[in-house]
Amino acid sequence: MTTEQELQSLFNSLDRDQDGKVSIHELFLSPGLSAIISSETNTSSPQELLVRYDADEDGSITFEELKEAVEKASNLT
């Protein structure tokens, strides 16, 4: 289980260009961090994460979208 602060730190590490969004490209640049995200959101791949949780369908995940995904998977404490 992850705290919101830990999740924010993980998100910031993935967001290499610091635009407030994590793109599919950024997810693939950090396979270890992507694996953590997948386990916390119960998804099997970065593509599945985007398909299931990219609410605004812009091809990237915001912190709020990631937080919602982790909450739905009941992994946020």
Beta strands, then each sheet from edge to edge (+ up, - down):
strand 1: 21-23
strand 2: 60-62
sheet 1: 1+ 2-
end
